[in-house]
Amino acid sequence: MTRTLVYLAVALAFIPAYAQQPTPVSSITTATWANYSDMYPQSPLCNKDEITLWSCKTSNHVYSLCSSHAVTRTSGYIQYRASKHGVIVFAYPSEKKPPLGLFVYNSYGNGNASIEFTSNGYGYTLFDPLRDRSSIFVSAPAPSQKRSEIKCEPNQSLQINYSMRLMYDSGVWDGY
């Protein structure tokens, strides 16, 4: 065997170790709905058999992130819904389907969390700081790229271990 092939064989032997995706701590990967269900207030936009992962109420609007109780890369769903005077005026995605490729979840070292998606060129970020009010940031498509903020009450529901497990299991947690 030539020296190049030996180096290649040695390098290939180590790829599986480097290619393995990191996993969150076990308190997240083993979190169950039964252990955390009382931490999720119900939104009027989410059905009784759904989890309200995040919600925001203003004087005329309700914005919610609704989910099935189990979500993986190929089953379950996460859906963002917005209502005006109790009528749903926007749902993303329009059909209930697995969220992989539709949402991106971020968990930051300071305890903050966010979930992002894009619809019709508009960028949406549901920002959930650990110690402050939550917000929805909406960015208009280029060339305008105007950004608006909808201020909400604090949620802290995107930081619940079971929410984080759903984000990991569904493949939308950035970096995992």
C-alpha positions as CSV (number, residue, x, y, z in Angstrom):
1,M,0.0,0.0,0.0
2,T,1.3,3.4,-0.8
3,R,1.9,6.0,1.9
4,T,-1.1,8.1,0.5
5,L,-3.5,5.2,0.8
6,V,-2.3,4.5,4.4
7,Y,-2.9,8.1,5.4
8,L,-6.4,7.9,3.7
9,A,-7.3,4.7,5.5
10,V,-6.2,6.2,8.9
11,A,-8.2,9.4,8.2
12,L,-11.3,7.4,7.2
13,A,-11.1,5.3,10.4
14,F,-11.6,8.5,12.4
15,I,-14.5,10.0,10.5
16,P,-17.3,8.2,12.4
17,A,-16.1,9.7,15.6
18,Y,-16.0,13.2,14.2
19,A,-19.2,12.8,12.2
20,Q,-21.3,11.9,15.2
21,Q,-23.8,14.7,16.0
22,P,-23.6,16.0,19.6
23,T,-26.6,15.4,21.8
24,P,-28.1,17.5,24.5
25,V,-27.7,16.5,28.2
26,S,-29.8,13.6,29.3
27,S,-32.3,15.7,31.3
28,I,-33.4,17.0,27.8
29,T,-33.2,13.8,25.8
30,T,-35.2,11.8,28.4
31,A,-37.7,14.5,29.2
32,T,-41.3,13.3,29.1
33,W,-44.6,15.1,28.5
34,A,-45.9,13.7,31.8
35,N,-43.1,15.4,33.8
36,Y,-43.6,18.9,32.2
37,S,-47.2,19.1,31.1
38,D,-48.2,21.5,33.9
39,M,-45.6,24.0,32.7
40,Y,-47.5,24.7,29.4
41,P,-50.4,27.2,29.6
42,Q,-53.0,26.4,26.9
43,S,-53.5,28.9,24.1
44,P,-56.9,29.4,22.5
45,L,-55.2,28.8,19.1
46,C,-53.9,25.3,20.0
47,N,-56.3,22.4,20.2
48,K,-56.8,20.5,23.5
49,D,-54.7,17.6,22.1
50,E,-51.8,19.9,21.2
51,I,-49.1,21.5,23.2
52,T,-48.8,25.3,23.3
53,L,-45.1,25.6,23.0
54,W,-45.1,29.4,23.0
55,S,-47.8,32.1,23.0
56,C,-48.2,35.9,22.8
57,K,-51.3,38.0,23.3
58,T,-51.8,41.6,22.4
59,S,-55.0,43.7,22.5
60,N,-56.4,42.2,19.2
61,H,-54.1,39.3,18.4
62,V,-52.9,36.0,19.7
63,Y,-49.8,34.3,18.3
64,S,-49.0,30.7,19.2
65,L,-46.7,27.9,18.4
66,C,-48.7,24.6,18.6
67,S,-47.3,21.1,18.5
68,S,-48.3,17.5,18.6
69,H,-47.2,15.7,21.8
70,A,-44.5,13.8,20.0
71,V,-42.4,15.2,17.1
72,T,-39.7,13.5,15.2
73,R,-38.0,14.2,11.8
74,T,-40.7,12.2,10.1
75,S,-43.8,12.4,12.3
76,G,-45.7,14.9,14.3
77,Y,-45.8,18.7,13.6
78,I,-45.1,22.2,14.9
79,Q,-47.3,25.0,13.5
80,Y,-47.3,28.7,14.1
81,R,-50.7,30.4,14.2
82,A,-51.8,34.0,14.4
83,S,-55.3,35.2,15.0
84,K,-57.1,38.6,15.0
85,H,-60.2,38.9,17.2
86,G,-60.2,35.1,17.7
87,V,-60.1,34.2,14.0
88,I,-56.9,32.5,12.7
89,V,-55.5,34.7,9.9
90,F,-52.2,33.0,9.3
91,A,-50.8,29.5,9.9
92,Y,-47.2,28.3,9.1
93,P,-46.9,25.8,7.6
94,S,-50.4,25.7,6.2
95,E,-50.5,21.9,6.7
96,K,-49.6,20.1,9.8
97,K,-46.3,18.3,9.0
98,P,-42.9,17.5,10.5
99,P,-40.9,20.7,11.1
100,L,-37.6,19.6,9.8
101,G,-36.5,22.2,7.1
102,L,-39.3,24.6,8.2
103,F,-38.1,25.9,11.6
104,V,-34.8,26.5,13.3
105,Y,-34.5,26.4,17.1
106,N,-31.7,28.2,18.9
107,S,-30.7,27.9,22.6
108,Y,-28.2,30.4,23.8
109,G,-25.7,30.1,26.7
110,N,-27.5,32.8,28.7
111,G,-30.7,30.8,28.8
112,N,-32.5,32.6,26.0
113,A,-34.1,30.7,23.2
114,S,-35.7,31.4,19.8
115,I,-37.4,29.7,16.9
116,E,-37.3,31.0,13.4
117,F,-39.0,30.5,10.1
118,T,-39.5,32.2,6.8
119,S,-42.8,32.5,4.9
120,N,-43.3,34.3,1.6
121,G,-40.0,36.1,2.1
122,Y,-40.8,37.4,5.6
123,G,-38.6,36.2,8.4
124,Y,-40.2,35.5,11.7
125,T,-38.3,35.0,15.0
126,L,-40.1,34.1,18.2
127,F,-37.6,35.3,20.8
128,D,-38.0,33.9,24.4
129,P,-35.5,35.5,26.8
130,L,-35.0,33.8,30.1
131,R,-35.3,37.0,32.2
132,D,-37.4,39.4,30.1
133,R,-40.4,39.9,27.9
134,S,-40.8,37.7,24.8
135,S,-41.1,39.2,21.3
136,I,-41.9,38.4,17.8
137,F,-39.6,39.9,15.2
138,V,-40.8,40.1,11.7
139,S,-38.4,41.1,8.8
140,A,-39.8,42.1,5.5
141,P,-38.3,40.7,2.3
142,A,-35.5,42.4,0.4
143,P,-34.9,45.1,-0.6
144,S,-37.0,46.7,2.2
145,Q,-35.9,44.4,5.1
146,K,-37.9,46.5,7.5
147,R,-38.0,44.9,10.9
148,S,-40.9,45.2,13.3
149,E,-41.3,43.9,16.9
150,I,-44.4,42.6,18.7
151,K,-43.9,42.7,22.4
152,C,-45.3,39.9,24.5
153,E,-45.4,38.8,28.1
154,P,-42.6,36.5,29.3
155,N,-43.0,32.9,28.2
156,Q,-39.9,30.8,29.1
157,S,-41.6,27.9,27.5
158,L,-39.0,27.4,24.7
159,Q,-36.5,26.6,27.5
160,I,-38.6,23.8,29.1
161,N,-36.7,20.5,28.8
162,Y,-39.6,18.9,27.0
163,S,-39.8,21.7,24.4
164,M,-36.0,21.3,23.9
165,R,-36.5,17.5,23.5
166,L,-39.1,18.1,20.7
167,M,-36.7,20.5,19.0
168,Y,-33.9,18.0,19.2
169,D,-36.0,15.0,18.2
170,S,-37.5,16.9,15.2
171,G,-34.0,17.9,13.9
172,V,-34.7,21.7,14.1
173,W,-32.3,22.5,17.0
174,D,-29.4,24.4,15.4
175,G,-26.1,22.7,16.1
176,Y,-27.7,19.3,17.1
